[in-house]
Amino acid sequence: MSILDTAQILDAGLDDWRKLAQALHARFLTRDFSAGLAFVSAIGELAEEANHHPDIVLTYTHVDVKLISHDASGVTERDVDLARGISTLASERGIPADPSAAVVVELALDTADVAAAGPFWAALLTGDARAVDGDDVADPTGRVPLLWFQHTDAHETPRQRFHLDVWVPHDAAEARIAAAVAAGGTVVDAAQAPAFTVLADPEGNRACVCTILER
């Protein structure tokens, strides 16, 4: 099954869901634990019927759901279909979604030698030095953020080599950037916006606000 592009996902009418990085994300405001647990159980039954299983985080006040087709390394029609089904379950139970709450944080490290740096960071973050896939260190259990290596020329420290990629809903990026600027930050580079905008804190440390648009 083929990966859907950004336009196809936006045209799918998934009002409760936002694509961040490689997956669809949604937060449902269940407001109490028992309602959340019942909702998760209903999602489980739906997932079993579809033979396609989301990642779910249950908390006291909300349920976070992530959908991705791991065999395709992206969002496919299976994810869209299951997202629609989960939204229907939520609507039937009077459970609202909060699309603006979706967020994914990734770590980015400038390096001139992925082969040398990769096993160290894989071992440190996941306990397994082999957990390097191309330019990524990914924890299959989801305990730590994905770390990706940004290729650069060799250079001497000190220089900022780590930065955060903060993925937010495409329709929430302007507000998030404005909030960071109001809190003392500056926009360093918006040439690639809305794909990503580079911000800096008052000491010059940088981070990127990322969306799925224009990628």
N, C-alpha and C positions, 0 to 999 in steps of 0.2 A: 504494500500500500504506500502511495506516494505522500511526501510531506506537503502540507498546505502552505502556501505563501502568505504573507501578511495581508494582502488584499482579500484573499479567500477567507481568512479568519475573521477579519473585520466585517465582511459581508455576511457572515454566518448568523448574525443577530444574537450573539451570546452576551446579553446585557449584564449578566451576573459575573462574567468571566473576563479576565485580561491575560493576554500573553506577555510573559516576561521571560527574557532569554529564550530557552528552548521549549517551555511548557506553558499550559494554561493554568491559571490560578484563580481561586475564588475563596472568599470568606463569607460564611453564613452565620448570622447573629442568632444563635439558638437561645442565648440569655440564661440558661441554666443547664446543669450537667445532665439531668435525666432526659431533657428534650434533645440535647446534643447526642447522647448515647443512642436514643431511639432513631435519630436521623442517620447516624453512622451505620446502624444496623440495616436500615432501609437501603442506604447506598451500597452496602455489602451485598445485599440480595440482587440489586440491579446489576452490580458489577459481575457477579457470578453468572447471571443470565447472559450477559454480554461477553463473558470470558475476557474481560479487559478490566484491569484493576488499578484504581487511583491510589496515590499516597494521601493519607488522611491524618490530620492532627486534631485531636479532641481536647478542648480546654473547657473550663467552667462556663465561659460566656460565648464561645464561638467554635466553629468547626472550619478548619482550613483544608482545602482540597486541591491537589495538584494532579494534572493529567498530562501524560506524554506517552507516545508509543516508543518504547525503548528499542524495539527491533528496527525502527526507522530513524531513531535519534531525533525525533521532532513530533510535531502535532499532525495527526492524520484525521480522516473522517471518523475513525473509531472514537477519537477523543471528543470530537465535536458532537457526535451522537450521544455519548455518555454524559457530556456536559449538559446537553439539553434535558436528558432524563433526570439528572440530579437537580437541575433547576426546577423541573416539574414537581419533584418530590418536595422541595423546599416550599414552593408556592402552595401546594396542597396542605402543608402543615403551618402555613402562615409565618414561615421563617424568611426574613429579608436578607438580602446580600449586601455587602459593602465593598463594591469593586475598588474604591479608592484605597482600601487597606492593603491591597496586594503589594508585596515588595520582595525582592530577591537581592541579596548582597553577595558579590563575588570578589575575590582577592586577585589582583593582578601584580605580577612581579616582572620588572625589566630584567632580562638576562641575555647574555651573549652565548650561553652554553647550557641549553636545556638538558642535555645528556648528563652533565655534571650536577646541576642544581636539582633536577627533577626527583631522583631517588631520595635525596635528603628530605625534601619537603613532603614527599609522599609518606615516608617513614614517620616523620614528625607529626603530620596531620592525621594519618589513618592507621599508623602502625605497620604498614606494608610498603616497603620500598618499591614494589612492583606496580603500585597503583597510579601509574603514569600512562595516560592515553593520549599520544600525540603531544599537544601543548597543554594538556590539562591534568591536574591531580583531582580526581573525583572520588569522594567517599560514597560507596554504594549504599551505606546505611543512613546517609544524610545527617550525620552528626556535626560536620563542619562544612563551611562554605566551599564551593568549588574554587580552586586556585588555578589561574591560567597564566602562562608565560608569554610575555610580550617581547618579541625579539628586538634586540638593540645591539649597538656596537659596544665592545668592551670599554669600560671606563673605571676610573678610580673613585672610591667613595671619599667623602660623603656626597651623596646625591640621593634624592628620594627615588627609591626603586620600587617600593610598594605603593599601590593606590587602591582605593575601593571603587568598584563599579556598583552603583546602586540602581537596580532596575525598578522602575515604577511604571504604573499604567500610563499609556501614551497621553491620556486626557488629564493626567494629574501632574505631569512633569513641570509645567510652567509654575504651578503653585508650589511645588517642592523646591524648585530653584529659587523662587522669590523668598520663600521662608528661610533658606540657607543664607541668602544675601542679606536679608533683614537681620539675621543673627550674627552678622559680622563678616560674612564671606564675600568673595568677589567672583565674577565670571571671568575666567582666564581665556577661554576659547569656545566660541559658539559656532565655529565654521561648519561643524558637522551636525549641528542640531537639525532636526529633532532626534537623530540617531543617538548622539551623545553630546553633552555639554560639560566642559571641564570647569570645575570650581576650585577655589583655594580658600583655606581657612585663614585667619589673621596672621598666622606664622608662615604661610606659603605652602602648607601641605595640601596636596591635590586629591580630588576625587572626581568621578564622572557620574552624572545622572544620565541613565541610559533608557531608551525606549525601543520598541520594535519598528518604528517608522523609518522609512528610507534606508533599509538595510537590504 
